Amino acid sequence: MKKILIRAHMSPFDNWDAQSVLRDDKIGTNAGNMIFINSIMRALMTEDVQIDVFNTRRDLTDENVRRINAEYSCVIFPFANAFRPSFQWELQTITKFIKKLKVPCIVIGVGISATFANPLKEKNSFDETVKEFVKAILDKSAVVGTRGEETSAYLTRLGFREGKHHRVIGCPSMFWNGDKLPEIRKKELNGKSSVSVNWKIDLPEPIHAFMRSNVKQFEDFTYVPQITDEIRLMYYGTPFPEGKYKKITEGYPAQSCHPWYMQDKARAFVNVQSWVGYLREKDFSFGSRIHGNIAALLAGTPAYVIVSDYRISELVRYHNIPHINYQDLKEEDNIFTLYDKADYTRLYDGHRERFENYRGFLEENGLAHTFDMGADETRPYDRKLQELSLQPALQPFFSVPAQEQARRLSEAWQDREMLRKQYEEVKSLEMLLKLRRVDTYVNWILKKLGRNK
């Protein structure tokens, strides 16, 4: 059996519970990561393929280089907005790791991170890092797959040729069902419609103002937090890390006593299937989260994206997802008028062509896939998930019975104690360094890495 390794924080087949996901951040800070990673796994998991995951924050060791070269046929790197200043150090580390590998390394869906207010410049601090990374990938693959035109234009400016070195493939999650998309059920939207809402803390104020004024137009709405800190806040009632979010806009659900949490108007998810299943029961989804709204489209539910930056803009434009750039919002705009104007038939325009481009990208990189399976055939990914009892939607802390609250508090206390012990261990190591006991410190590090038995 072939073995493929994919960059991810968790495998869907591990079926981790909420405590494990939140304690170890197994969604990589954003639940949206699960959508495109699972879509790639569903496509590449043929009958003779086993897919394992690895974490590029902790697993880039020489021991793993030897193991990967001996056991795996290729390594897949799904990226979201990896081309950004804050990811530069990790990208450099990944590049060094890739250079040591002897197996193919394929990048699926990489993107830039740039705001409308601060677009990419002719020269950026991370340009050389990106160049080295792309060169390392092209040494081990045929072509790099980008999220959209902005990212491909950026790589072209760095000297890489579009069509030869990189091509736009969009978001893999949009090809969950191959060349078909679910039929979008567009109903009349009114104040009694059942609506799912997604939002983000660090956005321009016009988006916050739009969300504040439009969410309250609905009686039956549910907020879906996607960031680990927010899910933890909702699930355990624990506050955000002190000082991490310097400016929180008025009305944002940033406290456990927020009315949305107190009134049971929030749900969070630790697997794709529960998330999409929840959205199938909704009439509409809107907000600033691209994958929160893509999840709705995969459920056949209309979605509308309020676009905040280029990384989202290039995806919605490529896939014809109904949207508006926040800078284009007018005073008279509201979610009802935007919904009325939204043309969901455009989603299907060019989808087959985009899918064939995506399939061609996979095949050019030597990746077998399940897209040729018949509609009545169960894919290995689906069959394996059917064997599991997946975690249901997570409810807010103050919306569950006292017994469940007590259980969660016990979990939170256990995690706090574990962190306290880790902190004390690090503090003692700091003292060793001050005392110049470097040998003891190095031995501790080697033991953690499994090199000092």
C-alpha positions in Angstrom: 0.0 0.0 0.0 1.2 3.5 -0.9 1.6 6.0 1.9 1.1 9.8 1.5 2.0 12.3 4.1 0.0 15.5 4.3 0.7 18.7 6.3 -2.2 19.0 8.8 -2.7 19.4 12.6 -5.0 16.3 12.8 -6.4 13.5 10.7 -10.2 13.3 10.4 -9.9 9.6 11.3 -8.5 10.4 14.7 -11.9 11.9 15.6 -10.5 13.9 18.5 -12.9 15.3 21.1 -13.2 19.0 21.9 -10.8 18.8 24.8 -8.0 17.4 22.7 -8.7 19.8 19.8 -8.7 22.9 22.0 -5.8 21.9 24.3 -3.4 21.0 21.4 -4.9 23.4 18.8 -5.5 20.5 16.3 -7.3 22.8 13.9 -4.2 25.0 13.4 -6.0 28.1 15.0 -8.8 28.0 12.4 -11.5 25.4 11.8 -11.6 26.5 8.2 -8.4 24.6 7.6 -10.3 21.3 8.1 -12.4 22.0 4.9 -9.6 22.1 2.3 -7.4 19.5 4.0 -10.3 17.0 4.2 -11.2 17.7 0.6 -7.7 16.9 -0.6 -7.6 13.7 1.5 -11.0 12.6 0.1 -9.6 13.1 -3.4 -6.3 11.4 -2.9 -7.3 8.5 -0.7 -7.7 5.7 -3.3 -8.1 2.0 -2.4 -4.4 1.4 -2.2 -3.4 4.7 -0.5 -2.9 5.4 3.2 -2.8 9.1 4.2 -1.0 10.2 7.4 -0.6 13.7 8.7 2.4 15.6 10.1 2.8 19.0 11.8 5.5 21.3 10.4 5.7 23.1 13.8 7.1 20.0 15.6 7.8 17.2 13.1 10.6 18.6 11.0 13.4 16.4 12.4 16.2 14.5 10.7 14.7 11.3 12.1 11.5 12.1 10.2 13.4 12.9 7.0 14.8 9.4 7.1 11.4 7.9 7.9 9.6 9.8 5.1 12.3 9.0 2.5 12.0 5.3 3.4 8.2 4.9 3.9 6.3 7.5 1.9 5.6 8.0 -1.8 5.1 11.8 -1.6 4.4 14.7 0.8 1.5 17.1 0.3 1.6 20.7 1.5 -1.8 22.3 1.6 -1.4 26.0 2.4 -3.7 28.9 2.9 -2.0 32.3 3.1 1.6 31.1 3.6 3.1 34.0 1.8 3.1 36.5 4.6 5.6 38.1 7.0 4.4 36.3 10.1 4.9 32.9 8.4 8.4 33.6 7.1 10.4 31.8 9.7 8.3 28.7 9.5 8.4 28.7 5.7 12.2 28.9 5.9 12.3 25.9 8.2 9.9 24.0 5.9 12.1 24.8 2.9 15.2 23.4 4.6 13.2 20.3 5.5 12.0 19.8 1.9 15.6 20.1 0.5 16.5 17.0 2.6 13.6 14.9 1.3 14.0 12.6 -1.7 10.3 12.1 -2.4 8.0 14.3 -4.4 6.6 17.4 -2.5 3.5 19.0 -3.9 1.9 22.3 -2.9 -1.8 22.5 -3.2 -3.6 25.9 -2.9 -1.0 28.3 -1.6 -1.9 32.0 -1.3 -0.6 35.4 -0.3 -1.8 37.5 2.6 -2.4 41.2 1.8 -5.0 43.7 2.7 -6.7 46.2 0.4 -5.2 49.0 2.5 -1.7 47.4 2.4 -1.3 45.5 -0.9 1.9 43.7 -1.9 4.8 45.9 -2.9 7.3 45.4 -5.7 9.6 44.2 -3.0 8.5 42.6 0.2 10.4 41.3 3.3 9.5 37.7 2.6 10.2 37.6 -1.2 13.5 35.8 -0.9 12.0 33.3 1.5 9.2 32.6 -1.0 11.6 32.2 -3.9 13.7 29.6 -2.0 10.6 27.7 -1.0 9.1 27.6 -4.5 12.5 26.6 -6.0 12.7 23.7 -3.4 9.2 22.6 -4.3 9.8 22.8 -8.0 12.8 20.5 -7.6 10.4 17.9 -6.3 7.2 18.5 -8.2 5.9 19.6 -11.7 4.0 22.8 -10.8 2.8 24.8 -7.8 -1.0 25.2 -7.3 -2.1 28.7 -6.2 -5.3 29.9 -4.7 -5.9 32.7 -7.2 -4.7 35.3 -9.7 -3.2 37.6 -7.1 -0.9 34.8 -5.8 0.1 33.7 -9.3 0.8 37.3 -10.3 3.0 37.6 -7.3 5.0 34.5 -8.2 5.3 35.8 -11.8 6.9 39.0 -10.4 9.4 36.8 -8.5 10.5 35.3 -11.8 8.4 32.1 -12.0 6.4 31.4 -15.2 2.6 30.9 -14.9 1.6 27.7 -16.6 5.0 26.3 -16.3 6.0 26.8 -12.6 2.6 27.7 -11.1 -1.0 27.7 -12.0 -4.3 28.9 -10.4 -6.3 26.0 -9.0 -8.5 27.8 -6.5 -9.6 26.1 -3.3 -9.6 22.3 -3.2 -12.7 22.3 -1.0 -14.8 23.5 -4.0 -14.0 20.2 -5.7 -15.3 18.1 -2.9 -17.8 16.5 -5.3 -15.5 16.7 -8.3 -17.1 18.3 -11.4 -20.4 18.8 -9.7 -21.6 21.3 -7.1 -24.6 20.8 -4.8 -27.8 22.5 -6.0 -28.1 25.8 -4.1 -31.5 26.1 -2.5 -32.2 29.9 -2.7 -35.3 30.7 -0.8 -37.0 34.0 0.1 -34.9 35.7 2.8 -36.7 37.4 5.6 -36.4 38.1 9.4 -37.7 34.6 10.2 -35.1 32.8 8.0 -32.8 30.4 9.7 -29.3 31.9 9.3 -25.7 31.0 10.1 -23.3 33.8 10.8 -19.5 34.0 10.7 -17.3 36.9 11.7 -13.7 37.8 12.5 -12.1 39.9 15.2 -9.5 41.8 13.3 -11.4 43.4 10.4 -11.9 46.9 9.1 -14.6 48.7 11.0 -17.1 48.9 8.0 -17.4 45.1 8.1 -18.0 45.2 11.9 -20.7 47.8 11.4 -22.3 45.8 8.6 -22.3 42.7 10.7 -23.7 44.4 13.8 -26.6 46.0 11.9 -27.5 43.0 9.9 -27.3 40.1 12.3 -30.0 41.6 14.5 -32.4 41.6 11.5 -32.9 37.8 12.1 -34.7 36.1 14.9 -33.3 32.7 14.2 -29.5 33.0 13.7 -26.5 31.0 14.9 -23.0 32.3 15.2 -20.1 29.9 14.3 -16.8 30.8 15.9 -13.8 29.3 13.9 -10.7 30.4 15.8 -9.4 28.2 18.6 -9.4 31.0 21.2 -13.1 31.8 20.3 -14.2 28.1 20.4 -12.4 27.7 23.8 -14.2 30.8 25.0 -17.6 29.5 23.9 -17.0 25.9 25.1 -15.3 26.5 28.5 -16.2 30.1 29.2 -12.5 30.9 29.5 -11.4 34.4 28.4 -9.0 35.2 25.6 -5.3 35.2 26.4 -4.6 38.6 28.1 -3.4 41.2 25.6 -3.6 39.0 22.5 -6.5 40.9 20.9 -5.8 44.6 21.5 -9.0 46.0 19.9 -12.3 44.2 20.0 -15.2 46.0 18.3 -18.4 46.8 20.0 -20.9 43.9 19.9 -18.4 41.2 19.0 -18.9 37.9 20.9 -15.7 38.2 22.8 -16.9 37.3 26.3 -18.6 34.1 27.6 -21.5 36.2 28.9 -22.2 37.6 25.4 -26.0 37.3 24.7 -25.4 35.0 21.7 -23.7 32.5 24.0 -26.1 33.0 26.9 -29.1 32.5 24.5 -27.6 29.3 22.9 -27.1 31.1 19.6 -23.7 29.7 18.7 -22.2 26.4 17.5 -18.7 25.3 16.8 -17.3 22.2 15.0 -14.3 19.9 15.2 -15.0 17.9 12.1 -16.3 18.8 8.6 -19.2 16.4 8.5 -21.0 17.9 11.5 -20.4 21.4 10.2 -21.8 20.7 6.8 -24.7 18.8 8.3 -25.6 21.7 10.5 -25.5 24.1 7.5 -27.9 21.9 5.5 -30.6 22.8 7.9 -30.0 26.6 7.4 -31.6 28.9 4.8 -28.5 31.1 4.4 -25.0 31.8 5.6 -23.1 35.1 5.6 -20.1 36.8 7.0 -16.4 37.4 6.5 -15.1 33.8 6.8 -14.4 32.2 3.4 -14.4 28.6 4.5 -17.3 29.0 6.8 -19.3 30.1 3.7 -17.7 27.5 1.4 -18.9 24.9 4.0 -22.5 26.3 3.4 -22.2 26.0 -0.3 -21.0 22.3 0.0 -24.2 21.8 2.0 -26.3 23.3 -0.8 -27.1 26.4 1.3 -26.7 29.9 -0.2 -23.8 31.9 1.2 -22.6 35.5 0.9 -19.0 36.7 1.7 -18.1 40.1 2.9 -14.6 40.3 1.5 -11.9 41.9 3.7 -8.6 41.2 1.8 -6.9 39.9 -1.3 -6.6 36.3 0.0 -10.4 36.0 0.2 -11.0 38.2 -2.9 -9.0 35.9 -5.2 -10.9 32.8 -4.1 -14.4 34.3 -4.4 -13.6 35.8 -7.8 -12.1 32.5 -9.2 -15.1 30.4 -8.0 -17.8 33.0 -8.7 -18.9 32.9 -5.0 -21.4 35.8 -4.3 -19.6 38.5 -2.5 -18.9 42.2 -2.0 -15.6 43.9 -1.1 -16.1 45.8 2.1 -14.9 49.0 0.4 -17.8 48.8 -2.0 -20.5 48.7 0.7 -22.9 51.6 0.4 -25.0 53.1 3.2 -28.2 51.6 1.7 -26.7 48.1 1.4 -28.0 45.4 3.7 -27.9 41.6 3.6 -31.4 41.4 2.1 -30.6 43.6 -0.9 -27.2 41.8 -1.4 -28.9 38.4 -1.2 -31.6 39.5 -3.7 -28.8 40.5 -6.2 -26.7 37.4 -5.6 -26.7 35.1 -8.7 -26.0 31.6 -7.5 -26.1 30.2 -11.0 -22.8 31.8 -11.7 -21.2 29.3 -9.2 -21.8 26.6 -11.9 -20.4 28.7 -14.7 -17.0 27.4 -15.5 -17.0 24.9 -12.6 -16.4 21.9 -14.8 -13.5 23.7 -16.5 -12.0 24.7 -13.2 -12.4 21.1 -12.0 -10.7 19.7 -15.1 -7.8 22.2 -14.4 -7.6 21.0 -10.8 -7.6 17.3 -11.9 -5.0 18.1 -14.5 -2.8 19.7 -11.8 -3.0 16.6 -9.6 -2.2 14.3 -12.5 0.7 16.5 -13.7 2.2 16.1 -10.3 1.7 12.3 -10.4 -1.1 12.1 -7.9 -3.8 9.4 -8.4 -7.3 10.4 -7.3 -10.9 9.2 -6.8 -12.6 11.6 -9.3 -13.1 8.8 -11.8 -15.1 6.7 -9.4 -18.8 6.4 -10.2 -21.5 8.3 -8.4 -22.8 5.2 -6.7 -19.3 4.1 -5.5 -18.4 4.9 -1.9 -15.0 6.6 -1.7 -12.5 5.1 0.8 -12.4 8.4 2.7 -16.2 8.3 3.2 -16.2 4.6 4.1 -13.6 5.1 6.8 -15.5 8.0 8.3 -18.7 5.9 8.4 -17.0 3.6 10.8 -16.7 6.5 13.3 -19.1 8.2 15.7 -18.1 11.8 14.9 -18.2 14.6 17.4 -21.4 16.6 17.2 -21.7 20.4 17.2 -20.3 22.1 20.3 -22.7 24.2 22.4 -21.9 27.3 24.5 -20.9 26.6 28.1 -23.9 28.5 29.6 -26.3 26.6 27.4 -25.6 23.1 28.6 -26.8 21.3 31.8 -24.9 21.8 35.1 -23.5 18.3 34.9 -21.9 19.0 31.5 -20.6 22.3 32.7 -18.9 20.5 35.6 -17.3 18.0 33.2 -16.0 20.8 31.1 -14.6 22.7 34.1 -12.8 19.6 35.2 -11.2 19.3 31.7 -10.2 22.9 31.7 -8.6 22.5 35.2 -6.7 19.4 34.0 -5.3 21.4 31.0 -4.4 24.3 33.2 -2.5 22.1 35.6 -0.6 20.5 32.7 0.4 23.9 31.4 1.4 25.0 34.9 3.7 22.0 35.2 5.2 22.6 31.7 5.8 26.3 32.7 7.6 25.2 35.9 9.8 22.8 33.9 10.7 25.6 31.5 11.5 28.0 34.4 13.8 25.4 35.9 15.6 25.0 32.6 15.9 28.8 32.4 17.7 28.6 35.8 20.1 26.0 34.4 21.0 28.3 31.6 21.6 31.1 34.0 23.9 28.8 36.0 25.6 27.8 32.7 24.5 24.2 33.0 24.2 24.0 29.2 25.0 20.3 29.2 21.9 19.4 31.3 19.7 21.7 29.2 20.9 20.1 26.0 20.3 16.6 27.3 16.7 17.6 28.2 16.1 18.9 24.7 17.5 15.7 23.1 15.3 13.6 25.4 12.3 15.6 24.2 13.3 15.0 20.6 13.7 11.3 21.3 17.4 11.2 20.6 18.6 10.5 24.1 17.1 7.3 25.4 
